[in-house]
Amino acid sequence: MSEMQFQTDDQNEFGRPPASSGGFDLSGMLIKWGVVSSPQQAEYVLMAVGLLCLVGAGYFFWSDGGGDTHGRPTYQDPSNVRIY
């Protein structure tokens, strides 16, 4: 069998994408607004905000509203109900 050969060029066809992908850069906006001074600080701030949102969502998801019924409906005693 003969050996197959492929033509290759010097371009890195499957390398990393370019740094500017054209998407929305929230960490860049935090730096521009003066909230943080480096991209690493911006990433830490965004991770903290995401974690805070997850904790808040978990609180509202697993809380029972603070009532004393613990998920059971409360019914009124029928002997004390007046029907007019």
N, C-alpha and C positions, 0 to 999 in steps of 0.2 A: 504494500500500500504506500501511496505517496503521502508525504507530510503536508498538512494544510498550513498555509501561511496567511495571515491577515495583515492588511495595511493599517498601520497605526500612525497617528500624528502626535504632535507634542502637546496637544490640548488635553487637559484633564476632564474627560467627558462626564465622569460620574463623581466628581469631587464635591466639596462643600458648596452650598449655594452662595451667591454673593451676599455681602453684609447688609446691603440695603435691598430688602425684598419688597418694599413698597407697601407693607402692611402698617397697621396702626401701632405706634411705638409708645406705650404708656410710660415705660421707664424713662424714655427721652422727654416726655412731657413733664414728668416729676422733676427732672433736672432743670428743664427750661423754666418751670414755675418757681424754682428755688426751694423746693421742699427738701431735696437731697442734693448731695454734691457729686456722687459717683453712681455709675450703673449698678454696682454691687449693692450700695445702700438702697437704691430704688427697688431692686429685686427683693431685698429683705423686707422693705415696707409693703410691697405687694403681697409677699407671702404671709405677712402678719395680718393684712386686711382679709385675705382669703381664709386664713385660719379663724379669724374672728367671725366671719360670716358663717363658716361651718359650725362653730360652737353655738352661735345664735340660732341657726336653723335647727340644730339638735335640741336646744332648749325648748323651742316652740313645738317641735315635733313630739318630744317625749314628755312634756309637762302636761298635767291634767287640769290646768286652769286654776289651781290653787283652792278648789272647793273641797268640801268634806265628803263628797259622794264617791270618790275614787272610781269614777267611770260608770257608776250605777245611777239610773234615773231616780229622782226623788218624787214620791207620790204623797199627796195630801191624805190625811186620815178621812175616810168617807163619812164617819159619824159626825164630824164637825162641819160638813159642807151644807150650806142652806141652798135650797132650790126655790127660786121665786116664781 
